[in-house]
């Protein structure tokens, strides 16, 4: 059992961030809701560290990660108990789910800045005319410094960095943090993405509010993508996401994060929301950049 005595455990924060990301094209391969555990908020949930390779280097990385996060280490995923597994394999570090009733181990989370959606967006949609670019203040000849306060899997941070912004991404979950670290390391080693990662991206694994209150770095733009609220027609109502929400409940601290961000952003705070969702904290923005299913609410701080 790996719950802190505080109000939220590291795992709670991680799964909460996962829920936030599923509505943002999260990579997941869950199959059948009936095969997944229906935990209540008080039931223990465990994570094990493991590896699918016998490479001494990878095994040492797994051991180091186990010690760093204070999680049990399993020699193989076959020997790991049912549940969540942070696993090193030939692709990198992944968050897996294993259950005796499932035909195979399923991948829940994997950070990939080289291929997949990130690779496609880098190749096909690296333009300052896209909605995200316009929302955060990218203009011809100007690239803002951006603080991504809810980094998640780093997708939006990577897009902004690809456009030339200096991006600091902050993620409070240590589990998502190590997945981001692994994805950044692989991107740094790839010639297509090494410049973006080395020159435009910085990762901080810490609660964003704590960082913003303690650090005096000036950011032109602070970007928030908190977990989306309930909607009748939403990926949040998919059975796979319901199983995640059962673990942690709702994310209730977005309002306070917005309050801190508004005090620290030099020019604007941008909040990503579903198209029909209420304003975060019931605070109307100065303007919004709208899309089919979502929008960016822009709060100007220098007016």
C-alpha positions as CSV (number, residue, x, y, z in Angstrom):
1,X,0.0,0.0,0.0
2,X,1.6,3.3,-1.1
3,X,-0.7,6.0,0.1
4,X,0.7,9.1,1.9
5,X,-0.9,10.2,5.2
6,X,-1.7,13.5,3.4
7,X,-4.9,14.1,1.6
8,X,-3.6,12.8,-1.7
9,X,-1.2,10.1,-2.5
10,X,1.3,10.2,-5.3
11,X,-0.8,7.6,-7.1
12,X,-3.9,9.7,-6.7
13,X,-2.2,12.6,-8.3
14,X,-0.9,10.4,-11.1
15,X,-4.2,8.8,-12.0
16,X,-5.8,12.3,-11.7
17,X,-3.4,13.5,-14.3
18,X,-4.1,10.4,-16.4
19,X,-7.8,11.3,-16.4
20,X,-7.0,14.8,-17.4
21,X,-5.1,13.5,-20.4
22,X,-7.5,11.0,-21.7
23,X,-9.6,13.8,-23.1
24,X,-6.4,15.1,-24.8
25,X,-5.9,12.0,-27.0
26,X,-4.1,10.0,-24.3
27,X,-2.5,6.9,-25.6
28,X,-4.1,3.9,-24.0
29,X,-5.1,0.4,-24.8
30,X,-7.6,-0.6,-22.2
31,X,-10.0,-3.2,-23.6
32,X,-12.8,-4.3,-21.3
33,X,-14.0,-2.4,-18.3
34,X,-15.3,-5.5,-16.5
35,X,-11.7,-6.8,-16.4
36,X,-10.4,-3.9,-14.4
37,X,-10.6,-3.5,-10.6
38,X,-13.4,-1.3,-9.2
39,X,-11.4,0.3,-6.4
40,X,-13.0,2.8,-4.0
41,X,-11.1,5.8,-2.7
42,X,-10.1,3.9,0.4
43,X,-8.8,0.7,-1.3
44,X,-5.1,0.3,-1.6
45,X,-3.6,0.4,-5.2
46,X,-0.1,-0.7,-5.8
47,X,2.5,0.0,-8.5
48,X,5.5,-2.3,-9.2
49,X,8.6,-1.5,-11.1
50,X,9.8,-4.2,-13.6
51,X,11.5,-4.8,-16.9
52,X,11.0,-7.1,-19.9
53,X,14.7,-7.2,-20.8
54,X,17.7,-8.8,-19.1
55,X,20.0,-6.0,-20.2
56,X,22.2,-5.1,-17.1
57,X,21.8,-1.4,-17.9
58,X,18.0,-1.6,-18.1
59,X,17.8,-3.7,-15.0
60,X,19.9,-1.2,-13.1
61,X,17.6,1.6,-14.3
62,X,14.6,-0.4,-13.0
63,X,16.3,-0.9,-9.6
64,X,17.2,2.8,-9.4
65,X,13.6,3.8,-10.3
66,X,12.3,1.4,-7.6
67,X,14.5,3.0,-5.0
68,X,13.7,6.5,-6.1
69,X,10.0,6.1,-5.9
70,X,10.0,3.7,-3.0
71,X,8.2,1.0,-5.0
72,X,8.7,-2.8,-5.0
73,X,10.9,-4.2,-7.8
74,X,9.8,-7.4,-9.6
75,X,12.3,-9.4,-11.7
76,X,9.8,-9.7,-14.5
77,X,6.3,-8.6,-15.4
78,X,5.2,-12.3,-15.2
79,X,6.2,-12.3,-11.5
80,X,4.7,-8.9,-10.7
81,X,1.4,-8.9,-8.8
82,X,-1.7,-7.9,-10.7
83,X,-2.1,-4.2,-11.0
84,X,0.0,-1.3,-12.3
85,X,3.6,-1.8,-13.5
86,X,6.2,0.9,-14.4
87,X,8.1,-1.2,-16.9
88,X,11.2,-0.7,-19.0
89,X,11.1,-2.5,-22.3
90,X,12.6,-2.1,-25.8
91,X,10.5,1.1,-26.3
92,X,11.3,2.8,-23.1
93,X,9.4,3.2,-19.8
94,X,5.7,2.5,-19.9
95,X,2.9,2.3,-17.3
96,X,1.3,-1.1,-17.8
97,X,-1.7,-2.9,-16.4
98,X,-1.7,-6.6,-15.7
99,X,-4.7,-8.7,-14.6
100,X,-5.2,-12.5,-14.6
101,X,-8.5,-12.1,-16.5
102,X,-6.9,-10.2,-19.3
103,X,-5.3,-12.0,-22.3
104,X,-2.2,-9.8,-22.2
105,X,-0.6,-6.9,-20.3
106,X,-2.0,-3.5,-21.5
107,X,-0.1,-0.3,-22.0
108,X,-1.8,2.7,-20.2
109,X,0.8,5.4,-20.6
110,X,3.9,6.0,-22.8
111,X,5.6,9.3,-23.5
112,X,6.8,9.4,-27.2
113,X,8.0,12.7,-28.6
114,X,9.5,11.1,-31.7
115,X,6.7,9.1,-33.3
116,X,2.9,8.8,-33.0
117,X,0.8,11.9,-32.6
118,X,3.8,14.1,-31.5
119,X,5.8,13.1,-34.5
120,X,2.9,13.8,-36.9
121,X,2.2,17.2,-35.4
122,X,5.9,18.1,-35.6
123,X,6.0,17.1,-39.3
124,X,2.6,18.3,-40.5
125,X,1.2,21.0,-38.2
126,X,4.2,23.0,-36.9
127,X,2.6,26.4,-37.7
128,X,2.0,29.5,-35.7
129,X,-1.5,29.6,-37.1
130,X,-2.8,26.7,-35.1
131,X,-5.1,27.5,-32.2
132,X,-2.6,26.6,-29.4
133,X,0.0,28.9,-31.0
134,X,-2.4,31.8,-31.2
135,X,-3.7,31.2,-27.7
136,X,-0.3,31.3,-26.0
137,X,0.8,34.4,-27.9
138,X,3.1,33.1,-30.6
139,X,3.6,35.7,-33.3
140,X,5.8,36.1,-36.3
141,X,9.2,37.1,-34.9
142,X,8.1,36.5,-31.2
143,X,8.1,33.3,-29.1
144,X,6.9,33.6,-25.5
145,X,8.4,31.9,-22.6
146,X,5.8,29.4,-21.4
147,X,5.2,27.6,-18.1
148,X,3.1,24.5,-18.6
149,X,1.6,24.0,-15.1
150,X,-0.1,20.7,-16.0
151,X,2.4,18.9,-18.1
152,X,0.9,15.5,-18.1
153,X,2.5,13.6,-21.0
154,X,4.0,16.8,-22.4
155,X,2.1,16.9,-25.7
156,X,1.3,20.6,-25.7
157,X,4.7,21.5,-24.2
158,X,6.4,19.7,-27.1
159,X,4.2,21.5,-29.7
160,X,5.1,24.9,-28.1
161,X,8.8,23.9,-27.9
162,X,8.7,22.8,-31.6
163,X,7.5,26.3,-32.5
164,X,10.5,27.8,-30.8
165,X,9.1,28.7,-27.4
166,X,11.2,28.2,-24.3
167,X,8.9,25.9,-22.3
168,X,9.2,24.8,-18.6
169,X,6.8,21.9,-18.0
170,X,5.8,21.1,-14.5
171,X,4.2,17.9,-13.4
172,X,3.4,17.1,-9.7
173,X,3.0,13.4,-10.1
174,X,6.4,11.6,-9.7
175,X,5.1,8.7,-11.8
176,X,4.2,10.8,-14.8
177,X,7.4,12.7,-14.1
178,X,9.6,9.7,-14.7
179,X,7.7,8.8,-17.8
180,X,8.3,12.3,-19.1
181,X,12.0,12.0,-18.2
182,X,12.3,8.8,-20.1
183,X,10.5,10.3,-23.1
184,X,12.7,13.4,-23.1
185,X,15.9,11.3,-22.9
186,X,14.8,9.2,-25.9
187,X,14.0,12.4,-27.8
188,X,17.3,13.9,-26.9
189,X,19.0,10.9,-28.4
190,X,17.1,11.2,-31.7
191,X,18.5,13.5,-34.3
192,X,15.0,14.8,-35.3
193,X,14.1,16.0,-31.8
194,X,17.4,16.5,-30.0
195,X,17.5,20.3,-30.7
196,X,14.0,20.8,-29.5
197,X,14.5,19.0,-26.2
198,X,18.0,20.3,-25.5
199,X,17.3,24.0,-26.3
200,X,13.6,24.5,-25.6
201,X,12.3,22.1,-22.9
202,X,12.8,21.9,-19.2
203,X,11.1,19.5,-16.8
204,X,10.3,20.2,-13.2
205,X,8.6,17.4,-11.1
206,X,6.9,19.5,-8.4
207,X,3.4,20.9,-7.6
208,X,3.0,23.9,-9.9
209,X,1.6,26.1,-7.2
210,X,4.5,25.5,-4.9
211,X,7.0,26.2,-7.7
212,X,5.2,29.4,-8.8
213,X,5.0,30.7,-5.3
214,X,8.7,30.0,-4.6
215,X,10.4,30.7,-7.9
216,X,10.8,34.2,-9.4
217,X,11.3,33.3,-13.0
218,X,9.3,35.5,-15.3
219,X,7.0,33.6,-17.7
220,X,5.2,35.4,-20.5
221,X,2.5,32.7,-20.6
222,X,1.3,30.2,-18.1
223,X,-0.6,27.3,-19.6
224,X,-3.2,25.2,-17.7
225,X,-4.9,22.0,-18.9
226,X,-6.7,20.8,-15.8
227,X,-8.8,17.6,-15.8
228,X,-12.0,18.3,-17.7
229,X,-15.3,18.4,-15.8
230,X,-18.1,16.0,-16.3
231,X,-19.9,16.2,-19.7
232,X,-22.8,14.2,-21.1
233,X,-20.8,13.6,-24.3
234,X,-17.2,13.2,-23.3
235,X,-14.3,10.7,-23.2
236,X,-14.6,11.3,-19.5
237,X,-17.7,9.1,-19.5
238,X,-16.0,6.2,-21.2
239,X,-15.9,3.1,-19.1
240,X,-12.1,3.1,-19.1
241,X,-12.0,6.6,-17.6
242,X,-14.7,5.8,-15.1
243,X,-12.4,3.2,-13.6
244,X,-9.7,5.8,-13.2
245,X,-12.0,8.3,-11.7
246,X,-13.1,5.8,-9.1
247,X,-9.6,5.8,-7.8
248,X,-9.3,9.5,-7.2
249,X,-12.5,11.4,-7.6
250,X,-12.5,14.9,-9.2
251,X,-9.6,17.3,-9.5
252,X,-10.7,20.1,-7.3
253,X,-7.7,22.4,-7.2
254,X,-7.8,23.9,-10.7
255,X,-9.4,27.1,-9.3
256,X,-6.5,27.8,-6.9
257,X,-3.9,27.0,-9.6
258,X,-5.5,29.6,-11.8
259,X,-5.5,32.1,-9.0
260,X,-1.7,31.7,-8.5
261,X,-1.1,31.7,-12.3
262,X,-2.9,35.0,-12.8
263,X,-0.6,36.6,-10.2
264,X,2.6,35.3,-11.9
265,X,2.1,35.4,-15.6
266,X,3.7,38.4,-17.2
267,X,1.2,38.6,-20.1
268,X,-1.4,35.9,-20.1
269,X,-2.8,32.7,-18.6
270,X,-4.3,30.1,-21.1
271,X,-6.7,27.5,-19.8
272,X,-7.8,24.6,-22.1
273,X,-11.4,23.6,-21.6
274,X,-14.1,21.5,-23.4
275,X,-16.2,23.6,-25.8
276,X,-19.2,23.6,-23.6
277,X,-17.5,23.6,-20.2
278,X,-18.0,26.4,-17.7
279,X,-15.1,28.8,-17.2
280,X,-12.5,27.6,-14.7
281,X,-13.3,29.2,-11.3
282,X,-16.3,30.8,-13.0
283,X,-14.0,33.5,-14.2
284,X,-14.7,34.9,-17.7
285,X,-11.6,35.2,-19.9
286,X,-10.6,38.2,-22.0
287,X,-11.2,36.1,-25.1
288,X,-11.2,32.5,-26.2
289,X,-9.7,30.6,-29.1
290,X,-12.4,28.1,-30.1
291,X,-12.2,24.7,-31.8
292,X,-14.8,22.0,-32.6
293,X,-14.6,20.2,-29.3
294,X,-12.5,22.4,-27.0
295,X,-11.4,26.0,-26.5
296,X,-8.5,28.0,-25.1
297,X,-9.6,30.6,-22.6
298,X,-7.1,33.5,-22.5
299,X,-6.7,35.7,-19.5
300,X,-4.6,38.8,-20.1
301,X,-2.6,39.9,-17.0
302,X,-1.0,43.1,-18.3
303,X,-4.1,45.1,-19.1
